[in-house]
Amino acid sequence: MPLQFATRLDNVETSAIRELFKLLGKPGIISFAGGFPDSAMFDVAGIKEAADRALAEDPGGALQYGATEGYEPLRQQLAAFMASKGVEVKPDGLIVTTGSQQALDLLGKTMISPGDKVIVEGPTFLATIQCFRLYGADLVSAPVDANGVDTEQLEKLIAQHKPKFVYLIPTFGNPSGAMLSLERRKKVLELALKYQTLVVEDDPYGDLYFTPDAPPPPSILSLSEDVPGSREWIAHCGSMSKVLSPGLRVGWLIAQPELLAKATMCKQFSDAHTSTFAQATAAQYLKAGRMPATLANVRKVYGERARVMGQALARELGDAVEFTQPQGGLFFWARLTGAGGKVKDAGEFAKKAIEQGVAFVPGAPFYAEKPDVSTFRLSFATADVGKIEEGVGRLGKAL
Ligand SMILES: Cc1ncc(COP(=O)(O)O)c(C=O)c1O
């Protein structure tokens, strides 16, 4: 008799993207498919120094079991890091999670009962779609344009579906690359308050803006100070993954005390705590004051790659694609127009591209409902500018 797996798995499929990743081993392939930072950008010397300090200064804390809420010195450093971004939070107003992915999982676990509605952006982060569905969520998609989620539509959907919560990636979203405007951020806060609806702000990319003197608008959490009473309706997920290292698996969750307590309880049963060694290393890294230089470096390198990719796309693909030049993050989100009788289905385009030696991810799996099959996502993070030029040239041949 075959193993009888839990019925909750019936709602979730292995991602179509994983299937595509199997093809990436092909020799000579240039990949724009990954969703991760460039390994060559890791501040290895800084992380090594931080790890050494962690072991020298607090070996017990760095290697022993620790508190589920997080390693206290890291909570203090994260509170200071958030303060530098305009968010007032006490160390006990946040918990450390094993990547922000775990924060999302804990939110799913604490908030979603089977059949509950959850509003997400269309498109949104694939792992969130899978994670929330695993808890039985019935996902509803709110449309996104270059200025982020359409708040007029969002209001209609909230009024209609009365969701358990709304999940947004307001700053340089994955995959949309979009940046939610200041006006819309304020509207989101007003909606959270008006409809007493929790809004989850997932913000792993907010620090990755390309023009140093033109940062994105403040986070929704930070702006909640301007809309009295709204803060308790905001949960905010942060991550060290995209700027420092995803391998450290250090993320955090800021939310109102009751939600934080329930999430902590669930975390206790899940992994007891995030690696104390990773937390102590991250704490020392932040304490050493290396973050501003690291941020300046990644912003510069990714900004240059994004600029080169945008120019190359316009040159090589012309009116066969439309896209908005991202102001930060790791991704271009593009749409095949079908102009000149060129391919219009991004799945078909992806197959032709692989034959030409270049990979990207078709957009359809990023939609919880009503997929737009002409969309696709390109990451400019892991290829250098020479590879970007070459890869986009190959995309032009695949059209
Ligand atoms: C929007 C978004 N949220 C969360 C994550 C998870 O990141 P981590 O668990 O490494 O912090 C990612 C990673 O790709 C992401 O794109």
The ligand as a Gaussian input file, in Angstrom:
#p B3LYP/6-31G(d) Opt

LIG

0 1
 C        9.763000      38.226000      -1.585000
 C       10.596000      37.264000      -0.824000
 N       10.289000      37.004000       0.448000
 C       11.016000      36.159000       1.186000
 C       12.099000      35.498000       0.650000
 C       12.826000      34.520000       1.516000
 O       14.098000      34.957000       1.826000
 P       14.912000      34.437000       3.055000
 O       14.161000      33.306000       3.683000
 O       16.220000      33.995000       2.512000
 O       15.012000      35.603000       3.986000
 C       12.464000      35.726000      -0.680000
 C       13.604000      35.020000      -1.286000
 O       13.744000      34.910000      -2.474000
 C       11.680000      36.635000      -1.433000
 O       11.959000      36.904000      -2.717000

